[in-house]
Amino acid sequence: MFHNHPSRDIRPSEEDINVTRRLSEAGELIGIELVDHIILGEEYKSLKAEGLL
């Protein structure tokens, strides 16, 4: 999954982290793995690489 931050600030918000965890848990229930969550801005940030997934 990915989304953009129009502000170009790629730091994940608490809401970004919470939604990622909830989507990952929901996916597990139906057998779909959330591989990563990428935030796009001036550059990009991988929540998986940051240990947040």
N, C-alpha and C positions, 0 to 999 in steps of 0.2 A: 504494500500500500504506500501511497505517497500523497503529499499535499504541499502547497506552497505557502510561504509566509510573505505577503506583499511588502512587509516592512524590510524584507531581506535579512532579518535577524533569524539565524537558523537554530538558535537555542530552543530546545523543546520546552513548552509550557507544561505546567502540572496537568492541564487538561489533555494535552497531546499524550503524555505518559499514561494517564488514566484510561483514555480511549484505546490506546494501543494494548494495554493489559486486558481490558474488557473484550476487545475484538479477538485477541489471541485465545482467551478462555472460551469465548463463544465458538470460535473455529474448532477448538479441540473437541467440543461436544458433538460436532457434526463431521469430524474427520478432515478438516481443512487446516493445514499448517500456515500460520502467518510467518512468512519467511523474513520480512523486514518491514520497517516503516521509515521512509525517507522524507526528510523535510527539505524542500527546495527554497532557496533564497539567493543571496549573492553567490553562495556556493551550495553545498548540500551537507546534511548530517544524517547518518545512519543510526537509528536507535538501537539496532542490534549491535553495531560496533561499539556503541557507548555502554553496552551492558544493560540497556533499559528494556530489552525484549527477552 
